[in-house]
Amino acid sequence: MKTKNACIISKFIYENDTRLQQQVSILEDNDFYIDVICQLDEKKSINLRNNVTIYGVSTPARKDTIIKYIFNTVKFSIPAFLKLQKLSLAKKYDIVIVHTLPEFLVFTTVIQKLFGAKIILDIRDTSVELFDSKWNNKKRKIFRKLVVLLANFSCYYADKIIVASPGFKEKLLERKIKENKITIIFNSADTKIFKFDNQRKFEKIDTDLKIIYHGSIAERFGIDVAIKAMKYIVDVIPNTKLNIYGFYDTEYKLVLKKLILKLGLEKNVILNGRESLESIYTKIKEADLGIVPYIDDFFMQLAFSTKLFEYVASGIPVVTSRLRPAESIFSDESLFFVKARNPKELADKIIFVCNNPEIRKLQVQNAYKDYMKISSEIMNKRFLNIIEDIEH
């Protein structure tokens, strides 16, 4: 039997990334040998299992300005390309999967494509829309033209395209990318890790409320809104704590620290670092509810929240901004929706959730039923269908 080899290139950190881990697991279950080229806290290689090796070619770095983002991208792209070529000397890859951002990382595979490898571009975020959200103005107009050109060319170059939301697919279709190349695969929670908690008790909470947020922490994720909401919550529910876990934009973290001090919430809001997925699941089980306080800019109206899926899959109630992606999957009988950028409404809804345990329990059950329509099992089958299709 011929050995099957696959490589995944991703500018993410393996231990924190459910999409990356699930793809590796699916390939492994289907007799592939897999190399992963990604970011790690140290530049090193890890033999994860007999047929899975992780190669860290760069370490996480700041990317909150366009210059820092470009530098960080180059710092990853060049060693990723060189590592791929070195690994290719020892084995021939059948499939190479490249995760965005940015799309042009896919061109690290040009030699492998010439020798017959099939290339999958996994668009977890779209660089054009993210650029418009974060950096687009008249001075950077020429940058945007380049971003659009590279993004489109990357899509034409790839054999197959995966997108993480229907909104991203719509944007690709607007840019004349062929629909038959595109498959939607949501960032669903890995139910091998995030297991529904059938033992959770639902009682009225009038003190020591435990709230969790985890994931990326930048302005568009609305953490400052959540901190402002805490000022109202602690007046009604004493000793409430909001634990935040993740990877911070450095400048935004300074803003959050100043806000916490200004509001006198040093004992109530804790800015923690990154945790592995397994550790985050433990933190979720300890929490009373999860929050997704995203702002309502046009990019966040396209992107799905992975943490939202992880909270729902774990069986805790979720208070979230009312955005189109969440509403396309979950009903008002599943999630506790609030208007984005409104700290008072967020606080009032959290207090309502605490005061109504029966409603809380029913919402959790309904949310899980909604989630099962796009569960990791279903998404993993879609991914496997792409792999099988591209092999033949």
Secondary structure, DSSP 4 states (H G I P E B T S, - for coil): ---EEEEEEEEEEGGG-HHHHHHHHHHHHTTEEEEEEEE-SSS-EEEEETTEEEEEEE-----SSHHHHHHHHHHHHHHHHHHHHHHHHH---SEEEEEPSSGGGGGGGHHHHHTT-EEEEEESS-HHHHHHHHT-SGGGHHHHHHHHHHHHHHHHH-SEEEESSHHHHHHHHHTT--GGGEEE------TTTS---TT-------S--EEEEEEEESGGGTHHHHHHHHHHHHHHSTT-EEEEEEEE-HHHHHHHHHHHHHHT-TTTEEE-----HHHHHHHHHH-SEEEE-----TTTTTPPPHHHHHHHHHT--EEEE--HHHHHH--TTTSEEE-TT-HHHHHHHHHHHHH-HHHHHHHHHHHHHHHGGG-HHHHHHHHHHHHHHHH-
